[in-house]
């Protein structure tokens, strides 16, 4: 007792950017390359030419939200469309925000993978929920010229290679270290360009497979490239010096693999298998006033998985329930929800639908129920509405619900 714990040793120099002259040279080489080779992207043009900082911020925010969900080539079309329509909307209805459904329709890519959370009347994006550290950093640096770094998937790959970081790149310790590095490296006179250059390098040169190291503008600062270019004896010495207790080196059980070259970095821990979930879902159907069938859909909560999207009334189930019990639970749920009796045996089993989310293996157990008359739900507690089949497909519903 009374003996303070020793502070952890700093990481070895090869994992750091501790030489100011090297940092300066790296910035210069990267920015010169960016000025020569950068892709023409509409949000970059706007960020460089628009005098209003909030408009720049809005444009970068829109592009970042879209880029998180799909590739640059696809985003360009949707970004242009979004900016044109929202500009027109702003002229026509200066006081109004579009409904969630309007937003969804404008930004629904045929892959069906898209969710959205954009609105026209945002004040500053950094104040909005759903804007994480990366997006806030991108907007602050690109639109407002603040000297703050960014770390996205491309930057993780580039930094891990530049500094031979082989520990799990998705671990909080490594991510924190990468943010520190990004903040050290960012060029205070051109922070937006520097961050975009680092991301561009990862997207076009330091790509996941077969990076173009010989053409790389920062190869003279790259520890992974240096290691690949070394003599075999030097590599052995370096590799054995690198493993052990260092929290940023590859684990001793997964040493350097010379067949992989620089793509030894970054490394991720093996993915966990997706979690299995079962959900009972009920397609409630009635005859509409014109005789065509209509279906009840309800809106999901505004946070979490599939936030704000519409779905058939659904209930997560325990994994090991018998079918009869599942049906009873769903009947109870519908009953409590609609305020009228629902007999379990009235629920007709239709089948099972499997949908794989990135981390969830979801099985929807699908039932249907025909109703006479309307169902009254509290619109605040349960946003819900009856839709025809066409209206269902035009609504903000997930791909999983379309399968159902
Ligand atoms: Fe990436 Fe190769 Fe450039 Fe290193 S030299 S940053 S590994 S492209």
Boltz pocket constraint, residues with backbone or C-beta under 6 A from the ligand:
constraints:
  - pocket:
      binder: B
      contacts: [[A, 158], [A, 161], [A, 162], [A, 205], [A, 206], [A, 207], [A, 211], [A, 212], [A, 213], [A, 214], [A, 216], [A, 217], [A, 218], [A, 219], [A, 222], [A, 223], [A, 224], [A, 225], [A, 262]]
      max_distance: 6.0
